[in-house]
């Protein structure tokens, strides 16, 4: 199966969203894709410092 994106509602302040939209525009991405990128980078960094196998189930 290909990539499936689960719908997810996120509540953030207007000020933070404004900043994310600005950054997204600079990176030629939508705000949604910018948030996804930020989360991916955060998780990748977190995994470097923790010994957890998320694929194990």
C-alpha positions, 0 to 999 in steps of 0.5 A: 500500500502507498503512503496513507496520510491520516487526518490529524487536527492540530491546534496552534496559536495564530502567531505560531501558525503565521511563522510556520506559514512564512517559513513554509513560503520561504521553503516553497512548501505548504504550511501542512508540508512544512509542519510534516517536515519539522516533525520528521526532523524532530523525530529523526533527531529524537531517535538518534538519542534514544534506543526505541524501535518504533517498527517493533510491534 
